[in-house]
């Protein structure tokens, strides 16, 4: 799906410093990264940067736009038993899929749960499968990949990926979420590695979703690398923020460390 970005090193466009997007992407490129990802909302600042302008800003800096991450506030509505509620969010997400096609963005990353108190997916699964099925039909027509990000309800990711098989549906593997919510088993990676289309790689302390650089926390990266799919063709993308100590450095220093961390991790996965 994303051959032009095969095994590029990437980092999320927000990496902890309050700077205008054009400045951030220039720093990302200067650090050595080849790709970045965008949060798909207007960026508040002086001036406001409309999201529709962001892909060109990234490409003007010499970077690949790997994917967009869409807002997830109402994503639980995908599983609502009320069809008008599902219709509303499906239509919103289809609009964002059309944005991907219009701005030449190959992947849309999305959450499918936001509230940990949802029932087990077998109780309301038919509603969610209906919603995601409709999104997938639009994605297939447009040639856009949908990547479901693993969050605190990994059972929902397992459920959808076991029920729906399509070349246009995969998942965005978040290593910090998996360590935080996967009971330190890596079952999600072990069972669904062949469906990974993108990554959010970061480390944590097992308590909070810290977004530390890989190697700064307690994730067993050697074990993760052993399970990482050898046929993965996407970017190795970090979703990281600085610690308080790192924030006292310059963004250039942090991005230099991040690049070395991403390169180390890529080599570890393909040793």
C-alpha positions in Angstrom: 0.0 0.0 0.0 2.8 2.5 0.9 5.7 1.3 -1.3 7.1 4.8 -1.6 7.6 4.9 2.1 8.8 1.3 2.6 10.8 1.1 5.8 11.3 4.9 6.0 11.9 6.2 9.5 9.1 8.5 10.6 7.9 10.5 13.6 4.6 12.0 14.5 4.5 15.7 13.5 3.8 16.7 17.1 6.8 15.8 19.2 6.5 18.0 22.2 7.7 21.5 21.2 5.2 24.3 20.6 6.3 25.4 17.1 4.4 26.1 13.9 4.0 23.0 11.8 6.3 24.2 9.0 9.1 24.7 11.5 8.5 21.3 13.1 8.6 19.4 9.8 11.8 21.1 8.7 13.4 20.0 11.9 12.1 16.5 11.4 13.6 16.4 7.9 16.9 17.9 9.2 17.2 15.1 11.8 17.1 12.5 9.0 13.5 11.3 9.1 11.8 10.6 5.8 8.2 10.6 6.9 5.7 12.1 9.3 2.1 11.7 10.3 -0.6 14.4 10.9 -3.4 14.9 13.4 -6.3 15.7 11.2 -7.7 18.9 12.7 -6.8 22.5 12.2 -3.8 23.6 14.2 -4.5 26.4 16.6 -1.9 29.2 16.7 -1.0 32.5 15.1 -2.0 32.0 12.4 -4.4 29.0 12.5 -3.2 26.4 10.0 -6.0 24.6 8.2 -5.6 20.9 8.0 -6.1 21.0 4.3 -2.8 22.9 4.0 -0.8 20.6 6.1 0.0 17.8 3.5 1.7 20.4 1.2 3.7 21.8 4.1 5.0 18.3 4.9 5.9 17.6 1.3 7.5 21.0 0.8 9.9 20.0 3.6 10.8 16.9 1.7 8.9 14.4 3.8 6.3 11.7 3.0 2.9 12.1 4.6 2.5 8.5 5.9 -1.0 8.9 7.3 -3.5 11.0 9.1 -4.8 10.3 12.6 -8.5 11.3 12.8 -10.2 12.5 16.0 -11.7 9.8 18.2 -14.0 11.6 20.7 -17.2 9.8 19.5 -15.7 6.6 18.2 -17.8 4.5 20.6 -20.8 5.5 18.4 -19.5 3.0 15.8 -21.0 0.3 18.2 -24.3 2.0 19.0 -27.4 0.0 18.5 -29.1 3.2 17.2 -28.6 3.4 13.5 -28.9 7.2 13.2 -26.0 7.5 15.7 -23.9 5.1 13.7 -24.8 6.8 10.5 -23.6 10.2 11.8 -20.2 8.9 12.7 -19.8 6.7 9.6 -20.6 9.7 7.4 -18.0 11.8 9.3 -15.4 9.2 8.8 -16.2 8.7 5.2 -15.6 12.5 4.7 -12.1 12.0 6.2 -11.5 9.1 3.9 -12.4 11.4 1.0 -9.9 13.8 2.4 -7.2 11.1 2.2 -8.0 10.6 -1.4 -8.0 14.3 -2.2 -4.7 15.0 -0.5 -3.0 11.8 -1.6 -2.7 10.3 1.9 -2.6 6.5 1.8 -3.7 5.6 5.3 -6.3 6.8 7.8 -5.5 5.8 11.4 -8.5 5.6 13.7 -9.6 4.4 17.2 -12.6 2.1 17.4 -13.1 2.4 21.2 -12.8 5.3 23.7 -14.7 4.1 26.8 -13.2 1.2 28.6 -16.7 0.3 30.0 -18.0 -0.9 26.7 -19.5 -4.4 26.8 -17.5 -7.3 25.3 -17.6 -7.0 21.5 -19.8 -10.1 21.0 -22.6 -8.2 22.7 -22.8 -5.3 20.3 -20.4 -6.6 17.6 -22.9 -6.6 14.7 -23.4 -2.9 15.0 -19.7 -2.2 14.9 -19.1 -4.6 12.0 -21.8 -2.8 10.1 -20.2 0.6 10.7 -16.7 -0.6 9.9 -17.9 -2.5 6.9 -19.4 0.7 5.4 -16.2 2.6 6.1 -14.3 -0.2 4.4 -16.5 -0.1 1.3 -15.7 3.6 0.9 -12.0 2.9 1.6 -11.8 0.2 -1.0 -13.5 2.4 -3.6 -11.0 5.2 -2.8 -7.9 3.0 -2.5 -7.3 4.1 1.1 -6.1 1.9 3.9 -7.9 2.0 7.2 -5.6 1.3 10.2 -7.3 0.5 13.5 -5.1 1.6 16.4 -4.9 -0.6 19.5 -5.9 1.2 22.6 -7.2 -0.1 26.0 -9.7 -2.5 24.5 -7.6 -4.9 22.5 -10.5 -7.4 22.5 -12.2 -5.1 20.0 -9.2 -5.1 17.7 -9.0 -8.9 17.8 -12.7 -9.1 17.1 -12.8 -6.8 14.1 -9.6 -8.2 12.5 -10.9 -11.8 13.0 -14.3 -11.0 11.4 -13.2 -8.7 8.5 -10.6 -9.6 6.0 -9.6 -7.0 3.5 -6.4 -5.7 2.0 -7.6 -2.2 3.0 -8.1 -3.0 6.7 -5.2 -3.4 9.1 -4.0 -1.9 12.3 -1.6 0.7 13.6 0.5 -1.0 16.2 1.0 1.2 19.3 3.8 -0.4 21.4 3.2 1.7 24.4 -0.6 0.9 24.4 0.2 -2.8 24.0 2.6 -2.7 27.0 0.1 -0.7 29.1 -3.1 -2.6 28.2 -1.9 -6.0 26.9 -0.9 -7.4 30.3 2.7 -7.7 29.1 1.8 -10.6 26.9 2.3 -9.2 23.4 -0.6 -11.4 22.3 -1.8 -8.7 19.9 1.5 -8.6 18.1 1.8 -12.4 18.2 -1.7 -12.9 16.7 -2.2 -9.9 14.4 1.3 -9.0 13.3 0.5 -9.8 9.7 -2.2 -7.0 9.7 0.1 -4.2 10.8 0.1 -1.3 8.3 1.7 1.4 10.4 3.3 2.0 13.8 3.2 4.2 16.9 6.4 3.2 18.6 7.3 4.5 22.0 8.2 3.3 25.5 6.7 3.7 29.0 7.0 2.6 32.6 4.1 0.2 32.5 2.0 2.7 34.5 1.2 5.5 32.1 1.3 6.0 28.4 4.5 8.1 28.6 5.5 8.3 24.9 9.1 7.9 25.8 11.8 7.2 23.3 12.2 3.4 22.7 14.8 2.2 25.2 13.9 4.7 28.0 11.2 2.5 29.6 10.5 -1.2 30.4 9.3 -2.5 27.0 11.2 -5.6 26.0 12.2 -4.5 22.5 14.1 -7.7 21.8 11.0 -9.7 22.4 8.9 -7.2 20.3 11.4 -7.4 17.5 11.3 -11.2 17.4 7.5 -10.9 16.9 7.5 -8.0 14.4 6.5 -9.2 10.9 9.4 -9.7 8.5 7.1 -8.7 5.6 6.1 -5.3 7.0 6.4 -2.7 4.3 5.5 0.5 6.1 7.3 3.1 8.0 9.0 2.7 11.4 7.2 5.7 13.0 7.7 7.0 16.5 4.9 8.7 18.5 7.1 10.2 21.2 7.3 13.3 23.4 10.2 14.5 25.6 10.6 13.8 29.3 10.9 16.9 31.5 14.7 16.6 31.3 14.7 16.2 27.5 12.4 19.2 27.2 15.2 21.4 28.7 17.2 20.5 25.6 16.7 21.8 22.1 14.2 20.2 19.8 17.1 19.5 17.5 18.8 17.4 20.2 15.6 15.5 20.9 15.0 14.7 17.3 18.5 13.6 16.9 18.1 11.2 19.7 14.7 10.1 18.3 16.3 9.3 14.9 19.0 7.2 16.5 16.4 5.4 18.5 14.2 4.7 15.4 17.3 3.5 13.4 18.3 1.2 16.3 14.8 -0.3 16.5 14.6 -0.8 12.7 17.9 -2.7 12.8 16.7 -4.7 15.8 13.6 -5.8 13.9 15.6 -6.8 10.8 18.7 -8.2 12.3 
